[in-house]
Amino acid sequence: MRKLLKGLSFSLVFFMAFGCISNEKIIYLQNLEENTPIEDGELITYEIPEYKLQYNDIIDVNIQTVDDLLSMGFNNQATQMNGQMGNVSAQNGGDIYYMTGYSVDQSGNIRLPIVGNVNVKEKTLEEARVTIEESLRKYVTSELYVKVKLGGVRYSALGEFRRPGKFVVLQDRMTIFEAIANAGDLTTVAKRDEVLLIRQYPEGTRLHRIDLLDRQIVASPFYFIQPNDQLYVEPMKVRETGTGENTAQTLALVFAGVSSVALILNLFR
């Protein structure tokens, strides 16, 4: 019996020492020892990369002439309708312009009424706007107002998120921490130092590993989420051992095991 109690005591110490997750593994934006520290209040400058249109993107093209603006005002009914549709589709993870917008085909073209195919592949939204406006000049002689927009920032969150899924955020840009917060934050057992970012490029797909514990991420090109990004987070090894996420949970598991063993021993007496 005494040997059993010693074994249980050793097990208790082992689980308390190795079965819990330290704060260093879950605190975001730390100044890691091997990197140049970024002090609080220090200005970090960066260039936000402009998104370039790719195959399967859906864009909204809003075209108005002077007569349209005078008759319907600057906020026409079509724009208001798209806004109402966005409230529903964004919650379901879909593109708000799926029904009314123009899809970029494999050749990089969108097909506009009368004008026909307009190539927008690898163009920014502003470059696409200029190209569409130039194509329309062949058929419209009056002043034109052309607006081109994406249906917000669409991304997927997989793995150790508290609320994984596909999301659309109706804004022009979003940081990776905003994306994580929108998915309910990461679970305690998530590997924050090995987040996998799957990003689409015009030439194909690339996989990037990101360390959310490192403050240097704020100055990296992956600080801002791009449309169609996918985030995947793996669990730590603690998930395999079945120990608790904190000391209280680990102690509860150990005491439950001790109680079970004691009950079995009493039955065999």
PAZAPA-4460 file (N, C-alpha, C; in steps of 0.05 Angstrom, whole numbers, plus 32768, in hexadecimal, padded with zeros to 4 digits):
% residues 269
    n_x    n_y    n_z   ca_x   ca_y   ca_z    c_x    c_y    c_z   seq   type   mol
   8011   7FE8   8000   8000   8000   8000   8012   8019   8000     1      M     A
   8027   8018   8010   8039   802F   8012   8047   8034   7FF7     2      R     A
   804E   801F   7FE9   805B   8022   7FCF   8047   802E   7FBB     3      K     A
   802E   8026   7FBE   8019   8031   7FAC   8016   804F   7FB0     4      L     A
   8016   8057   7FCA   8013   8073   7FD0   802A   8083   7FC6     5      L     A
   8043   8077   7FC8   805A   8085   7FBD   8058   8089   7F9F     6      K     A
   804E   8073   7F92   804A   8075   7F75   8036   808A   7F6D     7      G     A
   8020   808B   7F7C   800C   80A0   7F76   8017   80BC   7F7B     8      L     A
   8027   80BF   7F90   8033   80D9   7F96   8045   80E2   7F80     9      S     A
   8055   80CE   7F76   8067   80D5   7F60   8057   80DC   7F47    10      F     A
   8042   80CE   7F42   8031   80D4   7F2B   8025   80F0   7F2D    11      S     A
   801D   80F8   7F46   8012   8112   7F4A   8026   8128   7F44    12      L     A
   803F   8124   7F4E   8054   8138   7F48   805A   8139   7F2A    13      V     A
   805A   8122   7F1D   8060   8121   7F00   804B   8130   7EF0    14      F     A
   8032   812B   7EF6   801D   8138   7EE7   801C   8156   7EEC    15      F     A
   8022   815E   7F05   8023   817B   7F0A   803A   8189   7EFC    16      M     A
   8050   817A   7EF9   8068   8186   7EED   8066   8187   7ECF    17      A     A
   805B   8171   7EC3   805C   816E   7EA6   8041   816F   7E99    18      F     A
   802C   816D   7EA8   8011   816B   7E9C   8003   8186   7E98    19      G     A
   8010   819C   7EA1   8003   81B6   7E9E   8011   81C6   7E88    20      C     A
   8003   81DA   7E7E   800D   81EB   7E69   8017   8205   7E75    21      I     A
   8030   820C   7E70   803C   8224   7E7B   8032   823D   7E6D    22      S     A
   8033   8254   7E7A   802A   826D   7E6E   803A   8275   7E56    23      N     A
   8054   826C   7E55   8065   8273   7E3E   805B   8268   7E24    24      E     A
   804A   8253   7E26   8041   8246   7E0E   8026   8251   7E04    25      K     A
   801A   8263   7E13   7FFF   826D   7E0C   7FFD   828B   7E0B    26      I     A
   8013   8299   7E13   8012   82B7   7E13   801B   82C1   7DF8    27      I     A
   800A   82D1   7DEB   8010   82DC   7DD1   8025   82F3   7DD3    28      Y     A
   8033   82F7   7DBD   8044   830F   7DB9   8059   8313   7DCF    29      L     A
   8068   82FE   7DD3   807E   8300   7DE6   8098   8309   7DD8    30      Q     A
   80A9   8316   7DE7   80C4   831C   7DDD   80D6   8304   7DE3    31      N     A
   80D9   82F3   7DCF   80E9   82DB   7DD2   8106   82E2   7DD4    32      L     A
   8115   82D1   7DE2   8131   82D8   7DE8   8143   82D9   7DCF    33      E     A
   813D   82C8   7DBB   814F   82C7   7DA4   8149   82DE   7D90    34      E     A
   8135   82EE   7D94   812E   8303   7D82   8132   831F   7D8E    35      N     A
   8135   8332   7D7C   8137   834E   7D85   811D   8357   7D92    36      T     A
   811D   8360   7DAA   8103   8366   7DB7   80F5   837E   7DAB    37      P     A
   80DB   837E   7DAB   80CB   8394   7DA3   80BE   83A0   7DBC    38      I     A
   80C6   83B7   7DC4   80BC   83C3   7DDC   80A0   83CD   7DD9    39      E     A
   8091   83CF   7DF0   8077   83DA   7DF0   8078   83F7   7DE7    40      D     A
   8066   83FF   7DD5   8065   841A   7DCB   8077   841F   7DB3    41      G     A
   8088   840C   7DAC   809A   840F   7D95   808A   840E   7D7B    42      E     A
   808F   8421   7D69   8081   8422   7D50   808B   840D   7D3D    43      L     A
   8079   83FE   7D32   807F   83E9   7D1F   8074   83F1   7D04    44      I     A
   8085   83F4   7CF0   807C   83FB   7CD5   807B   83E3   7CC3    45      T     A
   8068   83E3   7CB1   8066   83CD   7C9E   8055   83D6   7C86    46      Y     A
   8059   83C8   7C71   8048   83CD   7C59   8034   83B6   7C57    47      E     A
   801A   83BE   7C56   8005   83AA   7C54   8003   83A1   7C37    48      I     A
   8008   8387   7C32   8007   837E   7C16   7FEB   8380   7C0B    49      P     A
   7FE9   838B   7BF2   7FCE   838D   7BE6   7FC7   8372   7BDA    50      E     A
   7FAF   8369   7BDF   7FA5   8350   7BD5   7FA2   8351   7BB7    51      Y     A
   7FAB   833C   7BA9   7FA8   833A   7B8C   7F93   8324   7B85    52      K     A
   7F82   832B   7B73   7F6C   8319   7B6D   7F76   82FF   7B61    53      L     A
   7F68   82E9   7B68   7F70   82CF   7B5F   7F57   82C0   7B55    54      Q     A
   7F5D   82A8   7B4A   7F47   8297   7B40   7F34   8290   7B56    55      Y     A
   7F1B   8291   7B50   7F05   828A   7B62   7EFD   82A0   7B75    56      N     A
   7F0B   82B7   7B74   7F02   82CF   7B84   7EE8   82D9   7B78    57      D     A
   7ED8   82E5   7B89   7EBF   82F1   7B81   7EC0   830F   7B88    58      I     A
   7EBB   8320   7B75   7EBC   833D   7B7A   7EA2   834A   7B73    59      I     A
   7E9D   835F   7B80   7E85   8370   7B7A   7E8E   8387   7B69    60      D     A
   7E81   838B   7B52   7E87   83A1   7B41   7E6F   83B3   7B3F    61      V     A
   7E71   83CB   7B4B   7E5B   83DE   7B4B   7E61   83F4   7B38    62      N     A
   7E50   83F8   7B23   7E55   840B   7B0E   7E3E   841F   7B0E    63      I     A
   7E44   8439   7B0F   7E30   844E   7B0F   7E39   8464   7AFC    64      Q     A
   7E26   846E   7AEE   7E2A   8486   7ADD   7E21   849F   7AED    65      T     A
   7E25   84B6   7AE1   7E1B   84CF   7AEE   7DFD   84CE   7AF2    66      V     A
   7DEF   84C4   7ADE   7DD1   84C2   7AE0   7DC9   84B0   7AF7    67      D     A
   7DD8   849A   7AFA   7DD2   8487   7B10   7DD5   8495   7B2B    68      D     A
   7DEB   84A4   7B2E   7DF0   84B1   7B47   7DDC   84C7   7B4D    69      L     A
   7DD3   84D5   7B39   7DBF   84EA   7B3D   7DA3   84DE   7B44    70      L     A
   7D9D   84C8   7B37   7D82   84BC   7B3B   7D80   84AB   7B54    71      S     A
   7D95   849D   7B5B   7D94   848B   7B72   7DA5   8493   7B89    72      M     A
   7DB5   84A8   7B86   7DC7   84B0   7B9B   7DE0   84A0   7B9C    73      G     A
   7DF2   84A7   7BAF   7E0C   849A   7BB1   7E09   847D   7BBC    74      F     A
   7DF5   8478   7BCD   7DF0   845E   7BD8   7DD7   8452   7BCA    75      N     A
   7DDC   8444   7BB4   7DC5   8439   7BA5   7DBA   8420   7BB2    76      N     A
   7DA3   8417   7BA8   7D95   8400   7BB3   7DA6   83E7   7BB1    77      Q     A
   7DB6   83E3   7B9C   7DC6   83CB   7B99   7DDB   83C9   7BAF    78      A     A
   7DE7   83E0   7BB7   7DFB   83DF   7BCC   7DEE   83D8   7BE6    79      T     A
   7DD6   83E3   7BEC   7DC8   83DD   7C05   7DC0   83C0   7C06    80      Q     A
   7DB8   83B5   7BEF   7DB0   8399   7BEE   7DC8   8387   7BF4    81      M     A
   7DDF   838E   7BE8   7DF7   837E   7BEE   7DFE   837E   7C0B    82      N     A
   7DFA   8395   7C18   7E00   8397   7C34   7DEE   8386   7C45    83      G     A
   7DD4   8384   7C3E   7DC2   8373   7C4C   7DC8   8356   7C48    84      Q     A
   7DD0   834E   7C30   7DD8   8333   7C2A   7DF1   832B   7C3A    85      M     A
   7E03   833F   7C3E   7E1C   8339   7C4B   7E18   8332   7C68    86      G     A
   7E03   833D   7C75   7DFF   8337   7C91   7DF8   8319   7C95    87      N     A
   7DEB   830D   7C81   7DE4   82F1   7C83   7DFB   82DF   7C7A    88      V     A
   7E06   82E5   7C62   7E1B   82D3   7C57   7E34   82D4   7C67    89      S     A
   7E3C   82EB   7C73   7E54   82EC   7C82   7E53   82DA   7C9A    90      A     A
   7E3B   82D7   7CA6   7E39   82C5   7CBD   7E3C   82A8   7CB5    91      Q     A
   7E36   82A1   7C9C   7E38   8286   7C93   7E53   8280   7C85    92      N     A
   7E65   8293   7C85   7E7F   828F   7C7A   7E80   8291   7C5B    93      G     A
   7E6C   829D   7C4F   7E6B   829F   7C32   7E72   82BA   7C28    94      G     A
   7E78   82BD   7C0F   7E7E   82D6   7C03   7E64   82E5   7BFE    95      D     A
   7E62   82FE   7C07   7E49   830D   7C05   7E41   8314   7BE9    96      I     A
   7E54   8311   7BD6   7E4E   8317   7BBA   7E4B   82FE   7BA9    97      Y     A
   7E47   82E7   7BB6   7E46   82CE   7BA7   7E2F   82CE   7B92    98      Y     A
   7E18   82DA   7B99   7E01   82DA   7B87   7E02   82F2   7B73    99      M     A
   7E0E   8307   7B7B   7E0C   8320   7B6B   7E27   8328   7B5F   100      T     A
   7E3D   831C   7B67   7E57   8325   7B5E   7E61   8316   7B46   101      G     A
   7E7B   831A   7B40   7E87   830E   7B28   7E9F   82FD   7B31   102      Y     A
   7E9E   82E3   7B28   7EB3   82D0   7B2F   7ECB   82D2   7B1C   103      S     A
   7EE3   82D0   7B27   7EFB   82D0   7B17   7F00   82B3   7B0D   104      V     A
   7F00   82AF   7AF3   7F02   8294   7AE8   7F20   828C   7AE7   105      D     A
   7F25   8274   7ADD   7F40   8269   7ADC   7F53   8279   7ACB   106      Q     A
   7F48   8288   7AB8   7F59   8299   7AA7   7F5E   82B5   7AB4   107      S     A
   7F51   82B9   7ACB   7F54   82D3   7AD9   7F41   82E8   7ACF   108      G     A
   7F2B   82E0   7AC1   7F18   82F3   7AB7   7EFE   82F4   7AC7   109      N     A
   7EF1   830B   7AC7   7ED5   830D   7ACF   7EC5   8315   7AB6   110      I     A
   7EAD   830D   7AB5   7E9D   8312   7A9D   7E87   8327   7AA4   111      R     A
   7E8A   833F   7A99   7E77   8354   7A9E   7E63   8356   7A87   112      L     A
   7E4A   835F   7A8D   7E36   8363   7A78   7E40   8377   7A63   113      P     A
   7E3B   8371   7A4A   7E43   8381   7A33   7E61   8382   7A2E   114      I     A
   7E70   8387   7A43   7E8D   838A   7A41   7E9A   836F   7A3A   115      V     A
   7E90   835A   7A47   7E9C   833F   7A43   7EB2   833A   7A58   116      G     A
   7EC7   832B   7A50   7EDC   8323   7A63   7EEF   833A   7A69   117      N     A
   7EF5   833D   7A83   7F08   8351   7A8C   7F1C   8342   7A9E   118      V     A
   7F36   8343   7A98   7F49   8334   7AA7   7F51   8344   7AC0   119      N     A
   7F4E   8337   7AD7   7F55   8344   7AF1   7F68   8333   7B01   120      V     A
   7F72   831E   7AF6   7F84   830C   7B05   7F9D   831A   7B0D   121      K     A
   7FA5   8316   7B27   7FBD   8322   7B33   7FBC   8340   7B33   122      E     A
   7FA4   834C   7B32   7FA1   8369   7B35   7F96   836F   7B50   123      K     A
   7F9E   8386   7B5B   7F92   838F   7B74   7F76   8399   7B6D   124      T     A
   7F67   839F   7B82   7F4C   83A9   7B7D   7F4C   83C4   7B6E   125      L     A
   7F5F   83D4   7B74   7F61   83EE   7B66   7F69   83EA   7B49   126      E     A
   7F7C   83D8   7B44   7F84   83D2   7B29   7F6D   83C6   7B19   127      E     A
   7F5D   83B5   7B26   7F46   83A9   7B19   7F31   83BE   7B13   128      A     A
   7F2D   83D1   7B25   7F1A   83E7   7B20   7F22   83F7   7B08   129      R     A
   7F3C   83FE   7B06   7F45   840D   7AEF   7F41   83FE   7AD5   130      V     A
   7F47   83E4   7AD5   7F45   83D3   7ABD   7F27   83D1   7AB4   131      T     A
   7F15   83CE   7AC7   7EF9   83CC   7AC1   7EEE   83E6   7AB6   132      I     A
   7EF7   83FC   7AC2   7EEF   8416   7AB9   7EF8   841C   7A9D   133      E     A
   7F11   8414   7A96   7F1B   8418   7A7B   7F0B   8407   7A67   134      E     A
   7F03   83EF   7A6F   7EF3   83DE   7A5D   7ED7   83EA   7A58   135      S     A
   7ECC   83F7   7A6C   7EB2   8403   7A6A   7EB2   841C   7A58   136      L     A
   7EC9   8429   7A56   7ECA   8442   7A47   7EC4   843E   7A2A   137      R     A
   7EC6   8426   7A20   7EC0   8420   7A04   7EA2   8422   79FF   138      K     A
   7E92   8420   7A14   7E75   841E   7A11   7E66   8435   7A1F   139      Y     A
   7E73   8442   7A32   7E66   8458   7A42   7E77   8471   7A3E   140      V     A
   7E69   8486   7A35   7E77   84A0   7A31   7E75   84B3   7A48   141      T     A
   7E61   84B0   7A59   7E5D   84C2   7A70   7E70   84BA   7A86   142      S     A
   7E70   84CB   7A9B   7E82   84C6   7AB2   7E79   84AC   7AC0   143      E     A
   7E8D   849D   7AC9   7E88   8483   7AD6   7E93   8484   7AF3   144      L     A
   7E85   8475   7B04   7E8F   846F   7B1F   7E8F   8451   7B22   145      Y     A
   7EA7   8445   7B24   7EAA   8428   7B26   7EB6   8421   7B42   146      V     A
   7EA9   840E   7B4F   7EB3   8405   7B69   7EB6   83E7   7B69   147      K     A
   7ECD   83DD   7B72   7ED3   83C0   7B72   7EDA   83B8   7B8F   148      V     A
   7ECC   83A4   7B99   7ED1   839B   7BB5   7ED0   837D   7BB7   149      K     A
   7EE0   8373   7BCA   7EDD   8357   7BD2   7EC8   8355   7BE8   150      L     A
   7EBE   833D   7BEC   7EAA   8339   7C01   7EB7   8335   7C1D   151      G     A
   7EC8   8348   7C25   7ED4   8346   7C3F   7EEC   8333   7C3F   152      G     A
   7EF6   832D   7C57   7F0D   831B   7C5A   7F02   8300   7C61   153      V     A
   7F06   82ED   7C50   7EFC   82D1   7C54   7F13   82BF   7C5C   154      R     A
   7F10   82B0   7C72   7F25   829F   7C7B   7F19   8287   7C8A   155      Y     A
   7F2A   8272   7C8E   7F21   825A   7C9D   7F33   8256   7CB5   156      S     A
   7F27   824D   7CCB   7F36   8247   7CE4   7F30   822A   7CEB   157      A     A
   7F46   821A   7CEC   7F44   81FD   7CF0   7F55   81F5   7D08   158      L     A
   7F4D   81DF   7D15   7F5D   81D4   7D2B   7F55   81DF   7D46   159      G     A
   7F69   81E7   7D56   7F65   81EE   7D72   7F5B   820A   7D76   160      E     A
   7F45   8211   7D68   7F36   822A   7D6D   7F1E   8223   7D7E   161      F     A
   7F15   8236   7D8E   7EFD   8232   7D9E   7EE4   8232   7D8D   162      R     A
   7EE6   8240   7D76   7ECF   8240   7D64   7ED9   823E   7D47   163      R     A
   7EE3   8227   7D3F   7EEE   8224   7D24   7ED8   8226   7D0F   164      P     A
   7EE0   822E   7CF7   7ECD   8230   7CE1   7ED7   8242   7CCB   165      G     A
   7EC5   8249   7CB9   7ECB   825B   7CA3   7EBE   8276   7CA8   166      K     A
   7ECD   828C   7CA5   7EC3   82A6   7CAD   7EC7   82BA   7C96   167      F     A
   7EB6   82CE   7C96   7EB9   82E6   7C85   7EB6   82FE   7C97   168      V     A
   7ECB   830F   7C98   7ECA   8328   7CA7   7EC8   833F   7C94   169      V     A
   7EB3   834F   7C97   7EAE   8365   7C84   7EBE   837D   7C8B   170      L     A
   7ED8   837B   7C84   7EEB   8392   7C86   7F01   838D   7C72   171      Q     A
   7F10   83A2   7C6D   7F25   83A1   7C58   7F3E   8392   7C61   172      D     A
   7F45   8393   7C7A   7F5C   8385   7C84   7F58   837B   7CA0   173      R     A
   7F67   8367   7CA8   7F64   835A   7CC2   7F7E   834D   7CCA   174      M     A
   7F85   8350   7CE3   7F9E   8344   7CEE   7F98   8327   7CF5   175      T     A
   7FAD   8317   7CF8   7FAA   82FB   7CFF   7F9E   82F8   7D1B   176      I     A
   7FA3   830B   7D2D   7F97   8309   7D47   7F79   8310   7D47   177      F     A
   7F71   8322   7D35   7F55   8327   7D31   7F47   830E   7D26   178      E     A
   7F54   8300   7D14   7F49   82E8   7D08   7F46   82D2   7D1E   179      A     A
   7F5A   82D0   7D2F   7F58   82BC   7D45   7F42   82C3   7D59   180      I     A
   7F40   82DD   7D60   7F2C   82E6   7D72   7F10   82E1   7D66   181      A     A
   7F0D   82E5   7D4C   7EF3   82E0   7D3F   7EEB   82C3   7D40   182      N     A
   7EFF   82B1   7D42   7EF9   8294   7D44   7EF9   828B   7D61   183      A     A
   7EF6   829D   7D74   7EF4   8296   7D90   7F0E   8292   7D9F   184      G     A
   7F24   829A   7D94   7F3F   8296   7D9F   7F47   8278   7D9E   185      D     A
   7F60   8273   7DA4   7F6B   8258   7DA4   7F65   824A   7DBE   186      L     A
   7F64   8230   7DBE   7F61   8220   7DD7   7F7B   8221   7DE6   187      T     A
   7F7B   8219   7DFF   7F93   8219   7E0F   7FA8   8206   7E05   188      T     A
   7FA0   81F0   7DF9   7FB3   81DC   7DEF   7FBD   81E1   7DD3   189      V     A
   7FB6   81F8   7DC7   7FBE   81FE   7DAC   7FDC   8204   7DAA   190      A     A
   7FE9   81FB   7D95   8005   8202   7D90   8007   821D   7D84   191      K     A
   800A   8231   7D95   800A   824D   7D8B   8024   8254   7D7C   192      R     A
   8039   8244   7D81   8053   824A   7D74   8056   823C   7D59   193      D     A
   8042   822C   7D50   8045   821E   7D37   802A   821F   7D27   194      E     A
   801F   8237   7D25   8006   823A   7D16   800C   8237   7CF8   195      V     A
   7FFC   8228   7CEB   8000   8224   7CCE   7FED   8237   7CBE   196      L     A
   7FF9   8248   7CAE   7FEA   825A   7C9D   7FEC   8251   7C81   197      L     A
   7FD5   824A   7C75   7FD4   8241   7C59   7FCA   8259   7C49   198      I     A
   7FDB   8263   7C38   7FD5   827C   7C29   7FD5   8277   7C0B   199      R     A
   7FC1   8282   7BFE   7FBE   8280   7BE1   7FCD   8296   7BD3   200      Q     A
   7FDD   828F   7BBF   7FEB   82A3   7BAE   7FE2   829E   7B91   201      Y     A
   7FE6   82B3   7B80   7FDE   82AF   7B64   7FEB   8297   7B57   202      P     A
   8004   8290   7B5F   8011   8279   7B53   800C   825F   7B61   203      E     A
   7FFE   825F   7B78   7FF8   8246   7B86   7FF5   824B   7BA4   204      G     A
   7FFA   8236   7BB4   7FF6   8236   7BD1   8010   8233   7BE0   205      T     A
   8013   8242   7BF6   802B   823F   7C06   8023   823C   7C24   206      R     A
   8033   822C   7C32   802E   8227   7C4E   8043   8235   7C5F   207      L     A
   803A   8244   7C73   804C   8253   7C84   8047   824C   7CA2   208      H     A
   805D   8249   7CB1   805B   8245   7CCE   805E   825F   7CDD   209      R     A
   804C   8264   7CF0   804C   827E   7CFE   804D   8279   7D1C   210      I     A
   805D   828A   7D2A   805F   8288   7D47   8050   82A0   7D53   211      D     A
   8039   829B   7D5E   8029   82B0   7D6A   8034   82B9   7D85   212      L     A
   8046   82A9   7D91   8052   82B1   7DAA   8068   82C7   7DA6   213      L     A
   8072   82C9   7D8E   8087   82DB   7D88   807C   82F7   7D7F   214      D     A
   8085   830B   7D8D   807C   8327   7D86   8085   8330   7D6B   215      R     A
   8099   8323   7D5F   80A2   832A   7D45   808D   8325   7D2F   216      Q     A
   8078   8316   7D35   8064   8311   7D21   8056   832B   7D18   217      I     A
   8056   833F   7D29   8049   8359   7D22   8058   8366   7D0B   218      V     A
   8071   8361   7D08   8081   836C   7CF2   8084   835A   7CDB   219      A     A
   8076   8343   7CDB   8079   832F   7CC6   8063   8333   7CB0   220      S     A
   8066   8327   7C99   8052   832A   7C83   8039   8319   7C89   221      P     A
   8039   830A   7C9F   8022   82F9   7CA5   8010   8305   7CBC   222      F     A
   8017   831D   7CC3   8007   832A   7CD9   7FEB   8330   7CCF   223      Y     A
   7FE8   8336   7CB5   7FCE   833C   7CAA   7FC4   8324   7C9A   224      F     A
   7FAB   831D   7CA0   7F9E   8307   7C92   7F96   8310   7C76   225      I     A
   7F98   82FE   7C62   7F90   8304   7C47   7F77   82F2   7C40   226      Q     A
   7F67   82FB   7C2D   7F50   82EB   7C25   7F58   82CE   7C1E   227      P     A
   7F48   82BB   7C26   7F4C   829E   7C21   7F62   8292   7C31   228      N     A
   7F6D   82A0   7C45   7F80   8293   7C57   7F73   827D   7C67   229      D     A
   7F83   8269   7C6E   7F7A   8253   7C80   7F8D   8250   7C97   230      Q     A
   7F83   8250   7CAF   7F93   824D   7CC7   7F8E   8232   7CD4   231      L     A
   7FA3   8223   7CD9   7FA0   8209   7CE6   7FB3   8208   7CFE   232      Y     A
   7FA8   8200   7D15   7FB7   81FF   7D2E   7FB6   81E3   7D3A   233      V     A
   7FCD   81D7   7D3F   7FCE   81BC   7D4A   7FCD   81BD   7D69   234      E     A
   7FC6   81A7   7D75   7FC6   81A6   7D93   7FE1   819E   7D9D   235      P     A
   7FE6   81A5   7DB6   7FFF   819D   7DC3   7FFE   8180   7DCB   236      M     A
   8015   8175   7DD3   8017   8159   7DDC   8006   8153   7DF4   237      K     A
   8000   8168   7E04   7FF0   8164   7E1C   7FD5   8158   7E16   238      V     A
   7FCB   815D   7DFD   7FB1   8152   7DF5   7FB3   8134   7DF3   239      R     A
   7FCB   8129   7DEB   7FCE   810C   7DE9   7FD0   80FF   7E04   240      E     A
   7FDD   810C   7E17   7FE0   8100   7E32   7FC7   8100   7E42   241      T     A
   7FB4   8112   7E3B   7F9B   8113   7E49   7F9C   8122   7E63   242      G     A
   7FB1   8131   7E68   7FB3   8141   7E80   7FA4   815B   7E7D   243      T     A
   7FA0   816A   7E93   7F90   8182   7E92   7F9F   8199   7E85   244      G     A
   7F8F   81AD   7E7F   7F9A   81C5   7E72   7FA7   81D8   7E87   245      E     A
   7FA0   81D5   7EA1   7FAB   81E5   7EB6   7FAF   81D4   7ECF   246      N     A
   7FBA   81DF   7EE4   7FC0   81D0   7EFD   7FA6   81C5   7F09   247      T     A
   7F91   81D5   7F0A   7F78   81CB   7F16   7F6D   81B3   7F07   248      A     A
   7F6D   81B3   7EED   7F64   819C   7EDD   7F75   8184   7EE1   249      Q     A
   7F90   8188   7EE2   7FA2   8172   7EE6   7F9E   8165   7F01   250      T     A
   7F9C   8176   7F16   7F97   816B   7F31   7F7D   815C   7F32   251      L     A
   7F68   8166   7F25   7F4F   8159   7F25   7F51   813D   7F18   252      A     A
   7F61   813B   7F02   7F65   8121   7EF5   7F74   810E   7F07   253      L     A
   7F89   8119   7F15   7F9A   8108   7F26   7F8A   80FD   7F3E   254      V     A
   7F7B   8110   7F4B   7F6C   8108   7F62   7F55   80F4   7F5B   255      F     A
   7F4A   80F8   7F43   7F36   80E5   7F39   7F42   80C9   7F36   256      A     A
   7F5B   80C9   7F2B   7F69   80AF   7F28   7F70   80A2   7F43   257      G     A
   7F79   80B3   7F56   7F7F   80A8   7F70   7F67   809D   7F7E   258      V     A
   7F51   80AC   7F7C   7F38   80A2   7F88   7F2F   8088   7F7C   259      S     A
   7F32   8085   7F61   7F2A   806C   7F54   7F3B   8055   7F5E   260      S     A
   7F56   805A   7F60   7F68   8045   7F6A   7F61   803D   7F86   261      V     A
   7F5C   8051   7F97   7F56   804B   7FB3   7F3C   803B   7FB5   262      A     A
   7F28   8042   7FA4   7F0F   8033   7FA5   7F13   8016   7F9C   263      L     A
   7F24   8012   7F88   7F29   7FF6   7F7F   7F37   7FE6   7F95   264      I     A
   7F4B   7FF3   7FA3   7F59   7FE5   7FB8   7F47   7FDD   7FCF   265      L     A
   7F34   7FEF   7FD6   7F21   7FE9   7FEB   7F0E   7FD2   7FE3   266      N     A
   7F08   7FCF   7FCA   7EF7   7FB9   7FC1   7F05   7F9E   7FC4   267      L     A
   7F20   7F9E   7FC1   7F2F   7F85   7FC1   7F39   7F7E   7FDD   268      F     A
   7F33   7F8F   7FF1   7F3C   7F88   800C   7F2A   7F72   8018   269      R     A
***
